Amino acid sequence: MAIQSKAAQDFVPIKEVRDGVVVLKDGSLRALIMTSSLNLALKSEDEQTATILQFQGFLNSLDFSIQIFIQSRKLDIKPYITMLEDRMKEQLEDLLKIQTREYIDFIKNLAETRNIMTKNFFIVVPYSAPSIGGKGSSGFSLPPIPGMTGNKEPTAESRIAETELFEESRSQLDQRVSVVAQGLSRFGVRAVQLGTEEVIEVFYKIFNPGETEKAIKLNQ
């Protein structure tokens, strides 16, 4: 009996990323927010309690669900080492060259003996809207894909309707993103919604954990 294999894409629930918005195969939308972090250990006991209560109040104020996740990766020091070596070549004084070389060796040894990790913090904000012509279903409906069996070329009217529905749904999603960002800012957490390339990079790292890519930076 022949075993039919499925492509990896069949197990990925994402249909596309459009204008920074993730469109899932079930039609629902997702926005991805990257946040800064707080070190409670550096705060006093009263400040810790106040921060926790503010976070609790923030969660209780939401009338929609969110997902919070942390992406941990081993820190790649190669770009930093390359930069230091370039600086060392530009040094004119021998003493500075020796000190730079010793510093490079120290950083390399530290990275080899310690498991240094970098962490990124994200919040996923969802939104689902009624489908066009769908009974008992929810989510954002995309037009049929031309060339696929049983699919017809979408009409101009369906394209317009699809675009209007996406823009309306994205507007509602943007409002939710704004609510989350404002809520986080009340207790000192900065938040920024990721664009298309940044969203793709996040999911690329999730599905390719062995690959090393450039780090996503939170705008200051």
C-alpha positions in Angstrom: 0.0 0.0 0.0 1.5 3.3 -1.1 1.8 6.0 1.5 1.0 9.5 0.4 3.3 12.1 1.8 2.2 15.6 2.5 4.1 18.8 1.9 5.3 20.7 5.0 3.1 23.6 4.0 0.0 21.4 4.5 0.7 21.5 8.3 1.2 25.2 8.4 -2.1 27.0 9.2 -0.9 30.2 7.4 -2.4 31.1 4.0 -0.5 34.3 3.5 1.0 37.4 5.1 -0.6 40.6 3.7 0.4 44.1 4.8 1.8 42.7 8.1 -1.3 40.8 8.8 -1.3 37.0 9.0 -4.2 35.4 7.1 -4.9 31.8 8.4 -6.3 29.1 6.2 -9.6 29.2 8.2 -9.9 32.8 7.2 -9.2 34.5 10.6 -6.6 37.2 10.9 -3.6 37.6 13.3 -1.4 40.6 14.2 2.0 40.0 15.7 3.2 42.5 18.3 6.8 42.6 19.6 7.2 43.9 23.1 10.0 44.9 25.5 10.5 43.2 28.8 10.7 44.2 32.5 13.2 42.9 35.0 11.1 42.5 38.2 14.2 41.5 40.1 15.6 45.0 39.8 12.4 46.5 41.3 11.4 46.9 44.9 8.8 44.7 46.4 6.2 47.4 46.2 7.0 48.1 42.6 6.8 44.4 41.8 3.4 44.1 43.3 2.2 47.2 41.5 3.5 45.9 38.2 1.8 42.6 38.6 -1.5 44.2 39.6 -1.3 46.5 36.5 -0.7 43.5 34.3 -3.6 41.7 35.9 -5.8 44.7 35.3 -4.6 44.9 31.7 -5.6 41.3 31.0 -9.0 41.7 32.7 -9.7 44.8 30.6 -9.5 42.9 27.3 -12.7 41.6 25.7 -10.8 39.3 23.3 -8.2 36.6 23.7 -4.5 37.1 23.1 -1.5 34.7 23.0 1.8 35.5 24.6 4.9 33.6 23.6 8.7 33.9 24.0 11.1 33.0 21.3 14.5 31.9 22.7 17.6 31.4 20.5 21.2 30.9 21.1 23.0 34.3 20.7 25.0 34.5 17.4 28.2 36.4 18.2 29.7 36.1 14.7 28.7 39.5 13.5 30.0 41.1 16.7 33.3 39.3 16.4 33.7 40.3 12.8 33.1 43.9 13.7 35.7 43.7 16.4 38.3 42.2 14.1 37.6 44.9 11.5 38.2 47.5 14.3 41.4 45.8 15.3 42.8 46.0 11.8 42.1 49.8 11.8 44.0 50.3 15.1 47.4 52.1 14.7 48.7 51.5 18.1 50.0 48.0 18.9 48.8 48.1 22.5 45.2 48.7 21.4 45.5 45.9 18.9 46.6 43.5 21.7 43.8 44.7 24.0 41.2 44.2 21.2 42.6 40.7 20.4 42.4 39.8 24.1 38.8 41.0 24.3 37.9 39.0 21.2 39.4 35.9 22.7 37.5 36.6 26.0 34.1 36.9 24.1 34.7 33.7 22.1 35.6 31.8 25.3 32.6 33.1 27.1 30.3 32.1 24.3 31.8 28.6 24.1 31.5 28.0 27.9 28.2 29.6 28.6 24.8 29.0 26.9 24.0 32.6 26.1 20.5 33.0 24.9 18.6 35.9 23.3 14.8 36.2 23.9 12.1 38.0 22.0 8.6 38.6 23.4 5.5 38.6 21.3 1.8 39.0 21.6 -0.6 37.6 19.0 -3.8 39.5 18.5 -6.6 37.7 16.7 -9.7 38.8 14.8 -12.4 36.8 12.9 -15.1 38.4 10.7 -18.1 36.7 9.0 -17.2 35.1 5.6 -18.6 36.3 2.3 -21.4 34.0 1.5 -20.3 31.5 4.1 -23.0 29.8 6.3 -22.1 28.9 9.8 -18.5 29.9 9.3 -16.4 32.8 10.4 -13.2 34.4 9.2 -11.8 36.3 6.3 -12.6 34.6 2.9 -10.1 34.9 0.1 -11.1 34.5 -3.6 -10.5 31.2 -5.4 -7.0 30.6 -6.7 -7.0 30.6 -10.5 -5.8 27.4 -12.1 -6.9 25.1 -9.2 -9.4 22.4 -10.0 -12.9 23.6 -9.6 -11.9 27.3 -9.3 -12.8 30.0 -11.6 -11.2 33.3 -12.3 -12.5 35.7 -9.6 -14.7 38.5 -11.0 -14.0 42.2 -10.5 -16.9 42.3 -8.1 -15.5 39.5 -6.0 -12.1 41.1 -5.9 -13.6 44.4 -4.8 -15.7 42.7 -2.1 -12.7 40.7 -0.9 -10.6 43.8 -0.7 -13.3 45.7 1.2 -13.7 42.8 3.7 -10.0 42.6 4.3 -9.7 46.3 4.9 -12.7 46.3 7.3 -11.3 43.3 9.2 -7.9 44.8 9.4 -9.4 48.0 10.7 -11.0 46.1 13.5 -7.7 44.2 14.1 -5.8 47.5 14.3 -8.1 48.7 17.0 -7.4 45.7 19.1 -3.6 46.1 18.5 -4.0 49.7 19.7 -5.8 48.6 22.8 -3.1 46.1 23.7 -0.2 48.6 23.0 -1.8 51.3 25.2 -2.5 48.8 28.0 1.1 47.6 28.0 2.5 51.1 28.0 0.7 51.9 31.3 3.2 49.7 33.2 6.3 50.5 31.1 6.2 47.8 28.4 6.9 49.1 24.8 5.1 47.4 21.9 5.3 47.6 18.2 3.4 45.7 15.5 5.6 43.8 13.1 5.5 44.4 9.3 5.3 41.7 6.6 9.0 41.0 6.4 9.4 40.8 10.2 6.4 38.5 10.6 7.8 36.2 7.9 11.2 36.2 9.7 9.5 35.2 13.0 7.7 32.2 11.4 10.8 31.3 9.4 12.7 31.0 12.7 9.9 28.9 14.2 9.9 26.4 11.4 13.7 26.5 10.9 15.1 26.5 14.4 18.6 25.5 13.2 18.9 28.5 10.9 20.6 31.7 12.2 19.0 34.9 10.9 19.4 38.5 11.8 17.7 39.6 15.0 14.5 41.5 15.0 14.9 44.9 16.7 12.3 46.7 18.7 12.1 50.4 17.7 13.4 52.6 20.4 
